[in-house]
Amino acid sequence: MPDASSVSSASPTPRRGVPPLALAAAIVLLLGALAVGTAFEATTGLLMIVGGALGMVLYHAAFGFTSAWRVFITERRGRGLRAQMVMLALAVVLFFPALGAGTLFGTPVSGYIAPIGVSVLVGAFLFGLGMQLGGGCASGTLFTVGGGNARMVITLVFFIIGSLVGTAHFAWWQTWPAFQPTSLHGLFGVGGGIVVSLVLFAAIAALTVAMERRRHGQLERAPQVEAGRSRWLQGPWPLLAGAIGLAVLNFITLALAGRPWGITSAFALWGAKGFEALGGDVSGWGYWQAAGNEAALNANVWSDITTVMNVGIILGAMAAAALAGRFAPKFSIPLRSVLASAIGGFLLGYGARLAFGCNIGAYFGGIASGSLHGWLWLVAAFAGNMLGVRLRPWFFSGPARPVARSG
């Protein structure tokens, strides 16, 4: 979830018709999807549309990870964490049967199942630290950039740089001790894996409830959201709607792409393409010698599914922000915030490469795939967030949470 500066507390401005920026973003999204679908594969174009839908859900529900974790660490308010557990629970119920069968609607599918080792532990911790300094996670960076947050553009640039450097060091980190990739549905079967996962989600949710009641005496009430057809265009959306929307759209991604939603592999690819355009050569780096990564490096960047989905997220969030009447970039950024964005963005990118993904690929996608590395990522990233929260006062002033948008 983005910082307070990136989420306006103002109510949506009533509008007649579709704002020009929202219309332009939608047209670019549709034309882009048509172009990549025609030039490469139809599913690539469809996945760009899915990315646009993800961007709209992320923006309108203000659904994220950074602020939700920070608020729990500082205030013991767990509404955001409980929404994440709902998202993960629905995803597991949808994913495990398909992953167990190996196909979904006739398409071969596989999950994000990675080794459990030192690189995941260190990378997730660095990513968690970067979340609090950079002001967002991987999905949060994209949708706030699309929503018009100028500071997050700095985070994104250094996210890409950190991802590139992470690929340079990737092979060395893989020499550190690690266990073989393991999944819950592989250990306990599909049904057993679902039960174990749901028990773990319920335990985490129950822990947040107990800690919140111990601190405050009662649970925080969700902000009231007015009903109405226009509300689904202008926002804000209930947090639970965001959790359900993200789980369903991730499942659609699995059906179309044959694997879960991911974000940060594209940042590494963008960094490598940019570095080579400047005369560098990454082909000798271990990360780029893996078959899939080598193929992506040698192909047109627009054939990369993660790239087109990321662009779709930005455009979808831009359309949502315009529909809500909140797209208003501010370019006056305090120097310490710039420094935090640069440091945080670099840590986000570097940590994601070491940990086989980010809050989407490793945490959401990893746990939805049953991978134990996703659970290790959660623990290590949360620890990194705890340190990041302690360092934030040096860089930022203001509340720990965004001001709730009311309708």
C-alpha positions as CSV (number, residue, x, y, z in Angstrom):
1,M,0.0,0.0,0.0
2,P,1.4,3.5,-0.8
3,D,2.3,6.2,1.6
4,A,-0.1,8.9,2.8
5,S,1.2,11.3,0.2
6,S,0.0,9.0,-2.6
7,V,-3.6,8.5,-1.5
8,S,-5.8,11.5,-1.4
9,S,-8.3,11.9,1.4
10,A,-10.6,14.0,-0.8
11,S,-13.9,12.6,-2.0
12,P,-14.2,11.8,-5.7
13,T,-15.2,14.9,-7.7
14,P,-18.5,14.3,-9.4
15,R,-18.0,14.2,-13.1
16,R,-20.3,14.1,-16.2
17,G,-19.0,11.7,-18.8
18,V,-15.6,10.1,-18.9
19,P,-12.5,12.3,-18.0
20,P,-10.2,12.8,-21.0
21,L,-7.2,11.2,-19.2
22,A,-9.2,8.1,-18.3
23,L,-10.4,7.8,-21.9
24,A,-6.9,8.3,-23.3
25,A,-5.5,5.6,-20.9
26,A,-8.2,3.2,-21.8
27,I,-7.7,3.7,-25.5
28,V,-3.9,3.3,-25.2
29,L,-4.5,0.1,-23.2
30,L,-6.9,-1.4,-25.8
31,L,-4.7,-0.4,-28.7
32,G,-1.6,-1.7,-27.0
33,A,-3.3,-5.0,-26.3
34,L,-4.4,-5.2,-29.9
35,A,-0.9,-4.4,-31.1
36,V,1.0,-6.9,-29.0
37,G,-1.8,-9.5,-29.5
38,T,-1.4,-9.1,-33.3
39,A,2.4,-9.0,-33.3
40,F,3.0,-11.9,-30.9
41,E,0.2,-14.0,-29.4
42,A,-3.5,-13.2,-28.6
43,T,-3.0,-14.2,-25.0
44,T,-0.3,-11.6,-24.6
45,G,-2.8,-8.9,-25.6
46,L,-5.4,-10.3,-23.3
47,L,-2.9,-10.3,-20.4
48,M,-2.3,-6.6,-21.0
49,I,-6.1,-6.1,-20.4
50,V,-5.8,-8.2,-17.3
51,G,-3.0,-5.9,-16.2
52,G,-5.3,-2.9,-16.7
53,A,-7.9,-4.6,-14.5
54,L,-5.3,-5.3,-11.8
55,G,-4.3,-1.6,-11.9
56,M,-7.9,-0.5,-11.4
57,V,-8.4,-2.9,-8.6
58,L,-5.2,-1.9,-6.8
59,Y,-5.9,1.8,-7.1
60,H,-9.6,1.8,-6.2
61,A,-9.2,-0.6,-3.3
62,A,-5.9,1.1,-2.3
63,F,-4.9,-2.6,-1.8
64,G,-1.3,-3.1,-0.9
65,F,1.2,-4.4,1.5
66,T,3.6,-1.7,2.7
67,S,1.2,0.5,4.7
68,A,-0.9,-2.5,5.9
69,W,2.2,-4.0,7.4
70,R,3.5,-0.7,8.8
71,V,0.1,0.0,10.5
72,F,0.1,-3.4,12.1
73,I,3.7,-3.0,13.3
74,T,3.2,0.5,14.7
75,E,-0.5,0.4,15.8
76,R,-1.4,-3.3,15.9
77,R,-4.3,-2.7,13.5
78,G,-4.6,-5.8,11.3
79,R,-7.5,-5.1,8.9
80,G,-5.0,-4.9,5.9
81,L,-3.3,-8.1,6.9
82,R,-6.5,-9.9,7.3
83,A,-7.5,-8.8,3.8
84,Q,-4.3,-10.3,2.5
85,M,-5.2,-13.6,4.2
86,V,-8.6,-13.6,2.4
87,M,-6.8,-13.0,-0.9
88,L,-4.4,-15.8,-0.3
89,A,-7.0,-18.2,0.9
90,L,-9.2,-17.7,-2.2
91,A,-6.1,-18.0,-4.4
92,V,-5.0,-21.3,-2.8
93,V,-8.5,-22.8,-3.3
94,L,-8.4,-21.8,-7.0
95,F,-4.8,-22.6,-7.7
96,F,-4.1,-25.9,-6.0
97,P,-6.5,-28.1,-8.0
98,A,-5.1,-26.7,-11.3
99,L,-1.5,-27.0,-10.2
100,G,-2.1,-30.6,-9.0
101,A,-3.7,-31.5,-12.3
102,G,-1.0,-29.7,-14.3
103,T,-3.5,-28.1,-16.7
104,L,-6.2,-25.5,-16.6
105,F,-8.8,-25.3,-19.4
106,G,-6.4,-27.3,-21.5
107,T,-3.4,-25.1,-20.9
108,P,-0.3,-26.5,-19.1
109,V,0.2,-24.6,-15.8
110,S,2.9,-24.5,-13.2
111,G,3.4,-22.5,-10.0
112,Y,6.2,-20.3,-8.6
113,I,8.1,-22.9,-6.6
114,A,11.6,-21.9,-5.6
115,P,14.5,-23.2,-3.4
116,I,14.3,-22.3,0.3
117,G,17.7,-20.9,1.3
118,V,19.9,-18.0,2.3
119,S,19.3,-16.0,-0.8
120,V,15.5,-15.9,-0.2
121,L,16.1,-15.0,3.5
122,V,18.4,-12.1,2.7
123,G,16.6,-11.0,-0.4
124,A,13.2,-10.9,1.3
125,F,14.6,-9.0,4.3
126,L,16.1,-6.4,1.9
127,F,12.9,-6.2,0.0
128,G,10.9,-5.6,3.2
129,L,13.3,-2.8,4.3
130,G,13.0,-1.3,0.8
131,M,9.2,-1.3,1.1
132,Q,9.2,1.1,4.0
133,L,11.9,3.4,2.5
134,G,10.8,3.3,-1.1
135,G,7.2,3.8,-0.1
136,G,5.7,0.8,-1.8
137,C,6.0,-2.8,-2.9
138,A,6.2,-4.0,-6.5
139,S,2.5,-3.7,-7.2
140,G,2.2,-0.5,-5.1
141,T,5.0,1.1,-7.0
142,L,3.3,0.5,-10.3
143,F,-0.2,1.5,-9.4
144,T,0.9,4.7,-7.6
145,V,3.1,5.7,-10.6
146,G,0.0,5.2,-12.7
147,G,-2.0,7.2,-10.2
148,G,0.3,10.2,-10.6
149,N,2.7,9.9,-7.6
150,A,5.9,11.6,-8.8
151,R,8.0,10.3,-5.9
152,M,7.2,6.7,-6.8
153,V,8.7,7.3,-10.3
154,I,12.1,7.7,-8.5
155,T,11.4,4.4,-6.6
156,L,10.6,2.7,-9.9
157,V,13.8,3.9,-11.6
158,F,16.0,2.6,-8.8
159,F,13.9,-0.5,-8.5
160,I,15.0,-1.3,-12.1
161,I,18.6,-0.5,-11.3
162,G,18.6,-2.7,-8.2
163,S,17.0,-5.5,-10.2
164,L,19.8,-5.3,-12.8
165,V,22.5,-5.4,-10.2
166,G,20.8,-8.3,-8.6
167,T,21.1,-10.3,-11.8
168,A,24.8,-9.6,-11.8
169,H,25.2,-11.1,-8.3
170,F,22.5,-13.8,-8.7
171,A,24.8,-16.7,-9.5
172,W,27.0,-16.0,-6.4
173,W,24.0,-15.9,-4.1
174,Q,22.9,-19.3,-5.4
175,T,26.1,-20.8,-4.1
176,W,24.8,-20.3,-0.5
177,P,23.0,-23.2,1.2
178,A,19.4,-23.9,0.2
179,F,16.9,-26.7,0.4
180,Q,15.2,-28.1,-2.7
181,P,11.9,-26.4,-3.9
182,T,9.0,-27.9,-2.0
183,S,5.3,-27.3,-2.2
184,L,2.4,-28.0,0.3
185,H,0.3,-29.7,-2.4
186,G,3.4,-31.9,-3.2
187,L,3.8,-32.8,0.5
188,F,0.2,-33.3,1.5
189,G,-1.7,-33.6,-1.8
190,V,-4.1,-31.0,-3.2
191,G,-6.8,-31.4,-0.5
192,G,-4.3,-31.6,2.4
193,G,-2.3,-28.6,1.1
194,I,-5.4,-26.5,0.9
195,V,-6.4,-27.5,4.5
196,V,-2.9,-26.7,5.8
197,S,-2.8,-23.4,4.0
198,L,-6.2,-22.3,5.3
199,V,-5.3,-23.2,8.8
200,L,-2.1,-21.1,8.5
201,F,-4.1,-18.1,7.1
202,A,-6.7,-18.4,9.9
203,A,-4.0,-18.6,12.5
204,I,-2.4,-15.4,11.2
205,A,-5.7,-13.6,11.0
206,A,-6.6,-14.8,14.5
207,L,-3.2,-13.5,15.8
208,T,-3.9,-10.0,14.3
209,V,-7.4,-10.0,15.9
210,A,-6.0,-10.9,19.3
211,M,-3.2,-8.4,19.2
212,E,-5.5,-5.6,17.9
213,R,-8.1,-6.3,20.6
214,R,-5.3,-6.4,23.3
215,R,-4.1,-2.9,22.2
216,H,-7.4,-1.2,21.4
217,G,-10.1,-3.2,23.0
218,Q,-12.0,-3.7,19.7
219,L,-11.4,-4.2,16.0
220,E,-11.1,-1.2,13.7
221,R,-14.2,-0.6,11.6
222,A,-13.9,-0.5,7.8
223,P,-14.6,2.9,6.3
224,Q,-18.1,3.3,5.0
225,V,-18.3,3.0,1.3
226,E,-21.4,4.3,-0.5
227,A,-23.2,1.9,-2.9
228,G,-24.0,2.8,-6.4
229,R,-22.9,2.0,-10.0
230,S,-20.7,5.1,-10.2
231,R,-18.8,4.1,-7.1
232,W,-17.3,1.1,-9.0
233,L,-15.9,3.5,-11.6
234,Q,-14.8,6.3,-9.2
235,G,-13.9,4.3,-6.1
236,P,-13.1,3.8,-3.4
237,W,-13.8,0.1,-3.2
238,P,-14.0,-2.0,0.0
239,L,-10.7,-3.7,0.9
240,L,-12.4,-7.1,0.7
241,A,-13.5,-6.4,-2.9
242,G,-9.8,-5.7,-3.7
243,A,-8.7,-9.0,-2.1
244,I,-11.2,-11.0,-4.1
245,G,-10.5,-9.1,-7.3
246,L,-6.7,-9.7,-7.1
247,A,-7.2,-13.4,-6.4
248,V,-9.5,-13.9,-9.3
249,L,-7.3,-11.9,-11.7
250,N,-4.3,-13.9,-10.6
251,F,-6.2,-17.0,-11.4
252,I,-7.1,-15.6,-14.9
253,T,-3.4,-14.9,-15.4
254,L,-2.6,-18.5,-14.5
255,A,-5.1,-19.7,-17.1
256,L,-3.8,-17.4,-19.8
257,A,-0.1,-17.4,-19.1
258,G,0.3,-20.8,-17.6
259,R,1.9,-19.3,-14.5
260,P,0.9,-16.9,-11.8
261,W,1.1,-13.1,-11.9
262,G,4.6,-11.6,-11.6
263,I,6.1,-8.1,-11.8
264,T,9.8,-7.8,-11.1
265,S,11.3,-10.1,-13.7
266,A,10.3,-7.3,-16.2
267,F,12.2,-4.7,-14.2
268,A,15.4,-6.9,-14.5
269,L,14.7,-7.2,-18.2
270,W,14.2,-3.5,-18.7
271,G,17.4,-2.8,-16.8
272,A,19.4,-5.3,-18.9
273,K,17.9,-3.9,-22.2
274,G,18.8,-0.4,-21.1
275,F,22.3,-1.4,-20.0
276,E,23.0,-3.1,-23.3
277,A,21.7,-0.1,-25.2
278,L,24.4,1.9,-23.5
279,G,27.0,-0.6,-24.6
280,G,27.0,-3.0,-21.7
281,D,26.8,-6.8,-22.0
282,V,24.9,-9.0,-19.5
283,S,24.9,-12.2,-21.5
284,G,27.8,-13.6,-19.4
285,W,25.9,-13.1,-16.1
286,G,24.6,-16.3,-14.6
287,Y,21.0,-15.1,-14.3
288,W,20.8,-14.4,-18.0
289,Q,22.2,-17.8,-19.0
290,A,19.2,-19.6,-17.7
291,A,17.1,-20.7,-20.7
292,G,14.0,-18.6,-20.0
293,N,15.9,-15.5,-19.1
294,E,18.2,-15.8,-22.1
295,A,15.2,-16.1,-24.4
296,A,13.6,-13.0,-22.9
297,L,16.8,-11.0,-23.2
298,N,17.1,-11.9,-26.9
299,A,13.5,-11.3,-27.8
300,N,11.5,-8.1,-28.3
301,V,10.6,-6.6,-24.9
302,W,7.0,-6.3,-25.9
303,S,6.7,-10.1,-26.3
304,D,7.4,-10.4,-22.6
305,I,4.2,-11.1,-20.7
306,T,5.3,-9.5,-17.5
307,T,6.3,-6.3,-19.3
308,V,2.9,-5.9,-21.0
309,M,1.0,-6.7,-17.7
310,N,3.1,-4.1,-15.9
311,V,2.3,-1.5,-18.5
312,G,-1.3,-2.5,-18.3
313,I,-1.3,-2.0,-14.5
314,I,0.1,1.6,-14.9
315,L,-2.5,2.4,-17.5
316,G,-5.4,0.9,-15.5
317,A,-4.4,2.8,-12.4
318,M,-4.1,6.0,-14.4
319,A,-7.6,5.5,-15.7
320,A,-8.9,4.8,-12.2
321,A,-7.2,7.9,-10.8
322,A,-8.6,10.0,-13.5
323,L,-12.1,8.6,-13.0
324,A,-11.8,9.3,-9.3
325,G,-10.7,12.9,-10.0
326,R,-7.4,12.4,-8.2
327,F,-4.7,12.4,-10.9
328,A,-2.6,15.4,-9.9
329,P,1.1,14.8,-9.8
330,K,3.2,16.9,-7.4
331,F,6.8,17.4,-8.4
332,S,8.0,19.2,-5.2
333,I,9.6,16.3,-3.4
334,P,11.7,16.8,-0.2
335,L,15.3,15.8,-0.6
336,R,15.1,13.2,2.1
337,S,12.1,11.6,0.4
338,V,14.1,11.5,-2.8
339,L,17.0,9.8,-1.0
340,A,14.6,7.3,0.6
341,S,13.0,6.5,-2.7
342,A,16.4,5.9,-4.3
343,I,17.7,3.7,-1.5
344,G,14.4,1.9,-1.1
345,G,13.9,1.3,-4.8
346,F,17.4,-0.2,-5.1
347,L,16.8,-2.5,-2.2
348,L,13.4,-3.6,-3.6
349,G,15.0,-4.5,-6.9
350,Y,18.0,-6.2,-5.5
351,G,16.1,-8.1,-2.9
352,A,13.5,-9.3,-5.4
353,R,16.1,-11.0,-7.6
354,L,17.7,-12.8,-4.6
355,A,14.4,-13.9,-3.3
356,F,13.0,-15.3,-6.5
357,G,10.3,-12.6,-6.6
358,C,8.6,-9.8,-4.8
359,N,5.4,-9.4,-2.8
360,I,3.5,-10.6,-5.9
361,G,5.8,-13.3,-7.4
362,A,7.2,-14.7,-4.2
363,Y,4.6,-13.9,-1.5
364,F,1.3,-13.9,-3.4
365,G,2.3,-16.2,-6.3
366,G,4.6,-18.4,-4.2
367,I,2.1,-19.1,-1.4
368,A,-0.8,-19.5,-4.0
369,S,1.5,-22.1,-5.6
370,G,2.1,-23.8,-2.3
371,S,5.8,-23.1,-2.3
372,L,7.4,-23.0,1.1
373,H,9.8,-20.3,-0.1
374,G,6.7,-18.0,-0.1
375,W,6.2,-18.5,3.6
376,L,9.9,-17.9,4.3
377,W,9.6,-14.8,2.2
378,L,6.7,-13.5,4.3
379,V,8.6,-14.0,7.6
380,A,11.9,-12.4,6.3
381,A,10.1,-9.5,4.5
382,F,8.1,-8.7,7.6
383,A,11.3,-8.5,9.6
384,G,12.7,-6.1,7.0
385,N,9.6,-4.0,7.3
386,M,10.1,-3.8,11.1
387,L,13.5,-2.3,10.6
388,G,12.3,-0.1,7.8
389,V,9.6,1.3,10.1
390,R,12.3,2.3,12.6
391,L,14.3,4.1,9.9
392,R,11.3,5.9,8.4
393,P,11.3,8.9,10.8
394,W,14.7,10.0,9.5
395,F,13.2,10.3,6.0
396,F,9.5,11.1,6.5
397,S,7.2,13.0,8.7
398,G,3.4,12.4,9.0
399,P,1.1,9.5,10.0
400,A,2.0,5.9,9.6
401,R,-1.0,5.2,7.4
402,P,-2.7,6.9,4.5
403,V,-5.7,8.9,5.4
404,A,-8.8,6.8,4.6
405,R,-10.7,7.9,1.5
406,S,-14.3,8.5,2.3
407,G,-17.2,8.7,-0.1
